[in-house]
Amino acid sequence: MIQLHTTAASWIGVTDGSGRSLVARLVEPGETIDLEGTAPFRIRIGNASGTQMSFRGQPMELAAYTRDNVARFELK
């Protein structure tokens, strides 16, 4: 459902709709994470410029959710 790929070290936190933490850690450069859970998802990405994300197979542009290189948003 959610795929994250980092090109630089990035802190990534994702919580699903049931409140379960799917990931909350520093992700190393070149690492890819696949996540499944219950929507809505609350997402926080530190170093958004070093992270690529897709949701349900569609690439997402993080710039619209990013302030000071930290992206914060919810996906339904």
Residue, then its C-alpha position, 0 to 999 in steps of 0.5 A: m500500500i505504501q512504499l518508501h525509498t530513501t536516497a539519503a538517511s531519513w527519519i520516517g514515522v508512519t501510524d495507521g488508523s488503528g493507532r499501530s506504529l508501522v515504522a518509526r526509525l532512521v532509514e538508511p540511504g538506499e533502503t526500501i520499506d513496504l508498509e500495509g495497514t488500515a487507513p488513514f495513515r499519519i506520516r512524518i518524514g524527516n529529510a523529505s528531499g531524500t525520500q521517494m514515496s508511492f501510495r497504492g502504486q502511484p508516486m507521490e510528490l512530497a513537496a506540497y506537505t513539506r516545511d523545513n524538509v519535514a513532510r507531515f500529512e495524512l493519507k486516506 
